[in-house]
């Protein structure tokens, strides 16, 4: 399952978080937990530090969203 198919309704929020326009963990914590679970299911291991984990999630979002944009 891809990020695009899993979070189709939330792509605008994910783009905003990837662009630094908002903090997903603060603005939409439920969505943030779902995104964490999505990446954990893909085998990504996160840090013990919430700040580092958030930065890693944002980097992963940027990478995956670029793939989505290049598909169009």
N, C-alpha and C positions, 0 to 999 in steps of 0.2 A: 504494500500500500504506500502510495506517495503522499507527500505533504499536501499537495494540491487536492487529491481525492479525499483525504481524511479531514481536512480543514477548509473545504471549499467556501463555506459560509463565513469563515473567519480570516480570510486572506488579507483583508484590509487592515485588521488589527495586527496581524503578524507582520505585514509590511511596515506599519508604523513603528512597531517595536524594533524591527531590524534596522530601520532608519534612525533610531534614537528619538523618535517623536513622542514616545510614551514608554512607560515601564510596564511590561506585560504582567509581571508578578504583583504589581500594585493595582493597576487599572482593571485587570481581569484575572484574578488568581485561579479561578476554576479552569480557564483556558490554559493558563501557564502549566498547571498540573497535568492537563491532558497532553500538552506538548512534551513535557518531561517524560511522561509515560510512553508516548509515541517514540521518542528517541531511545529510551531504555529498552523498548521492545526491539529496536534495531541493533542493540548491542553496545550502545554508547554508555560508558561509565562516567559518572559525574563526581565532582569533588565534594569534600566535606564542607567547604566554605560556600555559603549561598551566593556570595558575590561572584566567585569564580564560576560556579555552576550557571548563573544567569548569563555571564559573558560567553560561556561556551554555547549555551542555547541560542543566543543572539547570533553568534558566528555560524552555527548550523542553519539557522533560519535564513541568514543572508545567502549562504551557499545554495540551499534548496530553493529559495525564491528566485535566484538567478536562473536555475535550471528551468523553473516554471515559465519565467519570462522568455527564455530562449526557445521554448517550445512553440510560442506564438509568432 
